[in-house]
């Protein structure tokens, strides 16, 4: 794609994702000749989430409204007069754009972990009944009260069409999709992810992600339970199981978008590379460079991938440019990030507005963050890979 076509595509992306009118860019001056009234501005804004009174929080994902899920620490609390105070780490979802946190109330003594949130604000995850009995849960939109769904399971993902994706561990390993409410475990509510030559009593299957079309990314080991290597598949009722990177020694799927693009990692002759499939295809595009320890974390519907990779022996967070996975933004070196004292960013998700949720180090503690692009120019690094310069109209 030429640079001109890329810029036109990015402007269309901005109009939808950032809700900015194209005319505002048509009159904007180039970075080298700013007209009167145009002043240099931040390209990004990084926003730390709050906690429940403790010193740290961790993000697990977000939706298109910028609602973030994760876990946050409380202040030390006395649970038993005979014991010293303890800090709890409780599950949460935030208000839009990383706002106020709402605790997800579960039956678990240890709270639990939210694993996904859809655009309606419904969350799913895994908790316990009491101290040990594992159970998955779901919440309604805007409500922190959870309902248990399946025992001996975890709810891995939830889409926008009323489906949840689970891992079930007992009496044998299953990856299933079904309605968000508590389904009939042995009835017709659940659809098993069927993989050729998979023996659930001798092998291991791991659900990775679910899209709005009912396509599922899963990882399978047909050689032995919990043993490497795993093999990545994309599955749906219509196409069945399709192996990704079938010529690799091993592969692992991480996330899937609504175009059926799966992002993951694959190992070839001892070298592990990150990959993303093309839209509506299983052809692979390699991310980053060989040996850069690229660990993708998520993909949005524009094909943007976020994750971490190694540069000169140091781990950096990255995001790929919309519609161009070869172009990347180094998030750890953004002026707005370093200026506010952040380091060691670990992205967890990216939504269709280009907002990135993750966890970084701030003041010596892990803290969940929301990183929001303030301009379409935020996604246009120069030819040398340096961060863009953004402008705003000075009224």
Residue pairs with C-beta under 8 A, 6 or more apart in sequence:
1 9
1 323
1 324
6 321
6 323
6 324
7 380
9 322
9 323
10 321
10 322
10 323
10 376
10 379
10 380
11 22
11 25
11 376
13 302
13 322
13 323
13 354
13 376
13 379
14 20
14 25
14 376
15 21
15 22
16 352
17 302
17 352
17 353
17 354
18 353
18 354
18 373
18 375
18 376
20 376
24 393
25 376
28 38
28 391
29 35
29 38
29 391
31 377
31 388
31 389
31 391
34 40
34 391
37 393
37 394
37 395
38 391
38 392
38 393
38 394
39 391
39 392
39 394
40 389
40 390
40 391
41 374
41 375
41 390
41 391
41 392
42 335
42 336
42 374
42 390
43 334
43 336
43 373
43 374
43 375
43 377
43 378
43 387
43 388
43 389
43 390
44 334
44 336
44 337
44 371
44 372
44 373
44 374
44 378
45 336
45 371
45 372
45 374
46 334
46 336
46 337
46 340
46 342
46 369
46 370
46 371
46 372
47 97
47 98
47 369
47 370
47 371
47 372
48 362
48 367
48 368
48 369
49 57
49 59
49 68
49 70
49 72
49 94
49 98
49 101
49 367
49 368
49 369
49 370
50 57
50 72
50 100
50 101
51 57
51 72
51 73
51 74
51 101
52 72
52 73
52 74
52 75
52 88
52 90
52 92
52 101
52 103
53 73
53 74
53 75
54 72
54 73
54 74
54 75
54 87
54 88
54 89
55 73
55 365
56 72
56 73
56 365
56 366
56 367
57 70
57 71
57 72
57 73
57 92
57 359
57 366
57 367
57 368
58 70
58 71
58 72
58 359
58 366
58 368
59 68
59 69
59 70
59 348
59 349
59 357
59 358
59 359
59 368
59 369
60 69
60 70
60 71
60 113
60 114
60 115
60 116
60 348
60 349
61 68
61 69
61 70
61 114
61 115
61 116
61 117
61 298
61 348
61 349
61 357
62 68
62 69
62 117
62 348
62 349
62 350
62 351
62 355
62 357
62 370
63 117
63 118
63 119
63 121
63 351
64 119
64 351
64 352
64 353
65 96
65 97
65 119
65 121
66 94
66 96
66 97
66 98
66 351
66 353
66 355
66 370
66 372
67 93
67 94
67 95
67 96
67 117
67 121
68 93
68 94
68 98
68 117
68 357
68 368
68 370
69 91
69 92
69 93
69 94
69 114
69 115
69 116
69 117
69 123
69 125
70 91
70 92
70 114
70 348
70 359
70 368
71 89
71 90
71 91
71 92
71 111
71 113
71 114
72 89
72 90
72 92
72 101
72 368
73 87
73 88
73 89
73 90
74 87
74 88
74 89
74 90
75 87
76 85
76 86
76 87
77 85
77 86
77 87
77 88
78 85
79 86
88 111
89 110
89 111
90 103
90 104
90 111
91 103
91 104
91 106
91 111
91 112
91 113
91 114
91 125
91 127
92 101
92 102
92 103
92 104
92 114
93 101
93 102
93 104
93 114
93 117
93 121
93 123
93 139
93 144
94 100
94 101
94 102
95 101
95 102
97 355
97 370
97 372
98 357
98 369
98 370
102 142
102 144
103 144
104 111
104 112
104 114
104 123
104 125
104 137
104 139
104 144
104 146
105 144
105 145
105 146
106 112
106 127
106 128
106 137
106 146
107 127
107 128
107 129
107 130
107 135
107 148
108 127
108 128
108 129
108 130
108 131
108 135
109 128
109 130
109 131
110 127
110 128
110 131
111 127
112 125
112 126
112 127
112 128
112 137
112 146
113 125
113 126
113 127
114 123
114 124
114 125
115 124
115 125
115 126
115 154
115 155
115 156
115 157
116 123
116 124
116 125
116 155
116 156
116 157
116 158
117 123
117 124
117 158
118 158
118 159
118 160
119 160
120 141
120 160
121 141
121 142
122 138
122 139
122 140
122 141
122 158
122 180
123 138
123 139
123 146
123 158
124 136
124 137
124 138
124 139
124 149
124 155
124 156
124 157
124 158
124 164
124 180
125 136
125 137
125 154
125 155
126 134
126 135
126 136
126 137
126 153
126 154
126 155
127 134
127 135
127 136
127 137
127 146
127 148
128 134
128 135
129 135
129 148
133 151
134 151
134 152
134 153
134 154
134 169
135 148
135 149
135 150
135 151
135 152
135 153
136 148
136 149
136 150
136 153
136 154
136 155
136 166
137 146
137 147
137 148
137 149
137 155
138 146
138 147
138 149
138 155
138 158
138 164
138 180
138 181
139 145
139 146
139 147
147 181
147 182
148 182
149 155
149 164
149 166
149 180
149 181
149 182
149 183
150 166
150 168
150 182
150 183
150 185
151 170
152 168
152 169
152 170
153 166
153 167
153 168
153 169
154 166
154 167
155 164
155 165
155 166
156 165
156 166
156 167
156 207
156 208
156 209
156 210
157 164
157 165
157 207
157 209
157 210
158 164
158 165
158 180
158 210
159 210
159 211
159 212
159 214
160 212
161 212
161 214
162 179
162 180
163 177
163 178
163 179
163 180
163 210
163 214
164 177
164 178
164 179
164 180
164 210
165 175
165 176
165 177
165 207
165 209
165 210
165 216
166 174
166 175
166 176
166 177
166 178
166 190
166 207
167 173
167 174
167 175
167 205
167 206
167 207
168 174
168 175
168 176
168 185
172 200
172 201
173 200
173 203
173 204
173 205
173 225
174 192
174 193
174 200
174 205
175 192
175 193
175 205
175 206
175 207
175 216
175 218
176 190
176 191
176 192
176 193
177 190
177 191
177 193
177 210
177 214
177 216
178 189
178 190
178 191
179 189
183 189
183 190
184 190
191 237
193 205
193 207
193 216
193 218
193 235
193 241
194 235
194 240
194 241
195 205
195 218
195 220
195 222
195 233
195 235
195 241
196 241
197 222
198 205
198 220
198 222
199 222
202 224
202 225
203 220
203 221
203 222
203 223
203 224
203 225
204 220
204 221
204 224
204 225
204 226
204 227
204 230
205 218
205 219
205 220
205 221
206 218
206 219
206 220
206 230
207 216
207 218
208 216
208 217
208 218
208 219
208 232
208 252
208 253
208 254
208 255
208 256
208 264
209 216
209 217
209 253
209 254
209 255
209 256
210 216
210 217
210 256
211 256
211 257
211 258
211 260
212 258
213 236
213 258
213 260
214 236
214 237
215 234
215 235
215 236
215 256
215 260
216 234
216 235
216 236
216 256
217 232
217 233
217 234
217 235
217 253
217 254
217 255
217 256
217 262
217 264
218 232
218 233
218 235
218 253
219 230
219 231
219 232
219 233
219 251
219 252
219 253
220 230
220 231
220 233
221 227
221 228
221 229
221 230
221 231
222 231
223 229
228 250
229 249
229 250
229 251
229 267
230 250
230 251
230 252
231 243
231 250
231 251
232 243
232 244
232 245
232 251
232 252
232 253
232 262
232 264
232 266
233 241
233 242
233 243
233 244
233 253
234 241
234 242
234 244
234 253
234 256
234 260
234 262
234 277
234 282
235 241
235 242
242 282
244 251
244 253
244 262
244 264
244 266
244 275
244 277
244 282
244 284
245 251
245 264
245 266
245 275
245 284
247 268
248 266
248 267
248 268
249 267
249 268
249 269
249 270
250 266
250 267
251 264
251 265
251 266
251 267
252 264
252 265
252 266
253 262
253 263
253 264
254 262
254 263
254 264
254 265
254 296
254 297
254 298
255 262
255 263
255 264
255 296
255 297
255 298
255 299
256 262
256 263
256 299
257 299
257 300
257 301
257 303
258 301
259 279
259 280
259 301
259 303
260 277
260 279
260 280
260 281
261 276
261 277
261 278
261 279
261 299
261 303
262 276
262 277
262 299
263 274
263 275
263 276
263 277
263 287
263 296
263 298
263 299
263 305
264 274
264 275
264 276
264 296
265 272
265 273
265 274
265 275
265 294
265 295
265 296
266 272
266 273
266 275
266 284
267 273
271 290
271 291
272 293
273 286
273 287
273 288
273 290
273 294
274 286
274 287
274 288
274 294
274 295
274 296
274 305
274 307
274 309
275 284
275 285
275 286
275 287
276 284
276 285
276 287
276 296
276 299
276 303
276 305
276 325
277 283
277 284
277 285
278 284
278 285
279 303
285 325
287 294
287 296
287 305
287 307
287 320
287 325
288 294
288 309
288 328
292 309
292 310
292 311
293 308
293 309
293 310
293 315
294 307
294 308
294 309
295 307
295 308
295 309
296 305
296 306
296 307
297 306
297 307
297 308
297 346
297 347
297 348
297 349
297 358
298 305
298 306
298 307
298 347
298 348
298 349
298 350
299 305
299 306
299 350
300 350
300 351
300 352
300 354
301 352
302 322
302 323
302 352
302 354
303 320
303 322
303 323
303 325
304 319
304 320
304 321
304 322
304 350
304 354
305 319
305 320
305 325
305 350
306 317
306 318
306 319
306 320
306 347
306 349
306 350
306 356
306 358
307 317
307 318
307 347
308 315
308 316
308 317
308 318
308 345
308 346
308 347
309 315
309 316
309 318
310 316
311 330
315 344
316 330
316 331
316 332
316 333
316 345
317 330
317 331
317 332
317 345
317 346
317 347
317 358
317 360
318 328
318 329
318 330
318 331
319 328
319 329
319 331
319 347
319 350
319 356
320 326
320 327
320 328
320 329
321 327
321 328
321 329
321 379
321 380
321 381
322 354
322 379
327 381
329 378
329 379
329 381
329 387
330 387
331 337
331 345
331 347
331 356
331 371
332 338
332 343
332 344
332 345
333 387
334 387
335 387
337 345
337 360
337 371
340 362
341 362
341 363
342 360
342 361
342 362
342 369
343 360
343 361
344 360
344 361
345 358
345 359
345 360
345 369
345 371
346 358
346 359
346 360
347 356
347 357
347 358
348 357
348 358
348 359
349 356
349 357
349 358
350 356
350 357
353 372
354 372
354 373
354 378
354 379
355 370
355 371
355 372
355 373
356 370
356 371
356 372
357 368
357 369
357 370
357 371
358 368
358 369
358 371
359 366
359 367
359 368
359 369
360 366
360 367
360 369
361 367
362 369
373 379
374 390
375 390
375 391
375 392
377 388
377 389
377 390
377 391
378 388
378 390
379 388
380 388
381 387
381 388
382 388
